[in-house]
Amino acid sequence: MTTEERITSSETRIFKAVFPNTTNHYDTLFGGTAMQLMDEVAFITATRFARKRVVTVSSDKIDFKKPIPAGTIIELIGKVVNVGKTSMKVNVEIYTEQMYSYERERAIVGDFTFVAIDELKKPIQIL
Ligand SMILES: CC(=O)SCCNC(=O)CCNC(=O)[C@H](O)C(C)(C)COP(=O)(O)OP(=O)(O)OC[C@H]1O[C@@H](n2cnc3c(N)ncnc32)[C@H](O)[C@@H]1OP(=O)(O)O
């Protein structure tokens, strides 16, 4: 499989309903919960790309562009955007979808870097 094919096939999408247990006192998705979900989808994407053990080494700037109201659906999309020697960068976007219409907008975006490691937790080549 080429790198491009691996990038395409490892793109990962997760849907969640924004229920009250994930919201804050503004009745919007709590930022910390959003970041946890983003790290998780980024981890799954990196693992599906490398098919090796990976750990998060860094997260870049995360932009919270729009609030995510309770009672909406969110879609998280993880995509590998850069492949280094032992590290790779995964871009994560969160889209908000209304439940009863087709209205949809990009709400949060950020990048996460992962390193592939061996049994001794030492960095190894991604590819
Ligand atoms: C899924 C989870 O829950 S993981 C839990 C949270 N994460 C962790 O616990 C990881 C803790 N950190 C570590 O174990 C170590 O720092 C490791 C294994 C990730 C890296 O070990 P190091 O000895 O620092 O690695 P090293 O300096 O050789 O760098 C390895 C790669 O990471 C990159 N890298 C290291 N630090 C950073 C950083 N802060 N930002 C971006 N890239 C980085 C390097 O550029 C290098 O990339 P390349 O090989 O593609 O050129």
The ligand as a MOL file (V3000), in Angstrom:
LIG
                    3D

  0  0  0     0  0            999 V3000
M  V30 BEGIN CTAB
M  V30 COUNTS 51 53 0 0 0
M  V30 BEGIN ATOM
M  V30 1 C -2.1450 6.9460 23.6510 0
M  V30 2 C -1.7260 7.5360 24.9380 0
M  V30 3 O -2.4650 7.7090 25.8340 0
M  V30 4 S -0.0550 7.9430 25.0720 0
M  V30 5 C 0.1120 8.7000 26.6760 0
M  V30 6 C 0.6990 10.0440 26.6120 0
M  V30 7 N 2.0100 10.0330 25.9640 0
M  V30 8 C 3.1200 9.5990 26.5810 0
M  V30 9 O 3.1120 9.1200 27.7100 0
M  V30 10 C 4.3920 9.7300 25.7930 0
M  V30 11 C 5.5530 10.1580 26.7090 0
M  V30 12 N 6.7520 10.4820 25.9060 0
M  V30 13 C 7.6300 9.5360 25.5660 0
M  V30 14 O 7.5370 8.3720 25.9540 0
M  V30 15 C 8.7890 9.9650 24.6930 0
M  V30 16 O 8.8800 11.3730 24.6630 0
M  V30 17 C 8.6060 9.4420 23.2270 0
M  V30 18 C 8.7940 7.9290 23.1810 0
M  V30 19 C 7.2290 9.7980 22.6670 0
M  V30 20 C 9.6390 10.1090 22.3180 0
M  V30 21 O 10.8880 9.8170 22.8180 0
M  V30 22 P 12.1160 10.8210 22.5000 0
M  V30 23 O 13.3640 10.1430 22.9520 0
M  V30 24 O 11.7790 12.1600 23.0340 0
M  V30 25 O 12.0600 10.8330 20.9290 0
M  V30 26 P 12.9470 11.6150 19.8960 0
M  V30 27 O 13.5580 12.8640 20.4610 0
M  V30 28 O 13.8600 10.5870 19.2700 0
M  V30 29 O 11.8330 12.0630 18.8280 0
M  V30 30 C 11.0670 11.0850 18.1490 0
M  V30 31 C 10.1950 11.7930 17.1340 0
M  V30 32 O 9.2220 12.5820 17.8310 0
M  V30 33 C 9.3050 13.9390 17.4050 0
M  V30 34 N 9.0290 14.7750 18.5640 0
M  V30 35 C 9.5880 14.6930 19.7860 0
M  V30 36 N 9.0720 15.6290 20.5990 0
M  V30 37 C 8.1480 16.3050 19.8670 0
M  V30 38 C 7.2780 17.3980 20.1390 0
M  V30 39 N 7.2280 17.9780 21.3400 0
M  V30 40 N 6.4790 17.8370 19.1520 0
M  V30 41 C 6.4960 17.2710 17.9240 0
M  V30 42 N 7.3050 16.2200 17.5990 0
M  V30 43 C 8.1190 15.7600 18.5720 0
M  V30 44 C 10.7380 14.1130 16.9030 0
M  V30 45 O 10.8320 15.1940 15.9870 0
M  V30 46 C 10.9460 12.7600 16.2340 0
M  V30 47 O 10.2700 12.7400 14.9720 0
M  V30 48 P 10.8730 12.0350 13.6290 0
M  V30 49 O 11.5280 10.7470 14.0210 0
M  V30 50 O 9.6600 11.8020 12.7710 0
M  V30 51 O 11.8410 12.9990 13.0550 0
M  V30 END ATOM
M  V30 BEGIN BOND
M  V30 1 1 1 2
M  V30 2 2 2 3
M  V30 3 1 2 4
M  V30 4 1 4 5
M  V30 5 1 5 6
M  V30 6 1 6 7
M  V30 7 1 7 8
M  V30 8 2 8 9
M  V30 9 1 8 10
M  V30 10 1 10 11
M  V30 11 1 11 12
M  V30 12 1 12 13
M  V30 13 2 13 14
M  V30 14 1 13 15
M  V30 15 1 15 16
M  V30 16 1 15 17
M  V30 17 1 17 18
M  V30 18 1 17 19
M  V30 19 1 17 20
M  V30 20 1 20 21
M  V30 21 1 21 22
M  V30 22 2 22 23
M  V30 23 1 22 24
M  V30 24 1 22 25
M  V30 25 1 25 26
M  V30 26 2 26 27
M  V30 27 1 26 28
M  V30 28 1 26 29
M  V30 29 1 29 30
M  V30 30 1 30 31
M  V30 31 1 31 32
M  V30 32 1 31 46
M  V30 33 1 32 33
M  V30 34 1 33 34
M  V30 35 1 33 44
M  V30 36 1 34 35
M  V30 37 1 34 43
M  V30 38 2 35 36
M  V30 39 1 36 37
M  V30 40 1 37 38
M  V30 41 2 37 43
M  V30 42 1 38 39
M  V30 43 2 38 40
M  V30 44 1 40 41
M  V30 45 2 41 42
M  V30 46 1 42 43
M  V30 47 1 44 45
M  V30 48 1 44 46
M  V30 49 1 46 47
M  V30 50 1 47 48
M  V30 51 2 48 49
M  V30 52 1 48 50
M  V30 53 1 48 51
M  V30 END BOND
M  V30 END CTAB
M  END
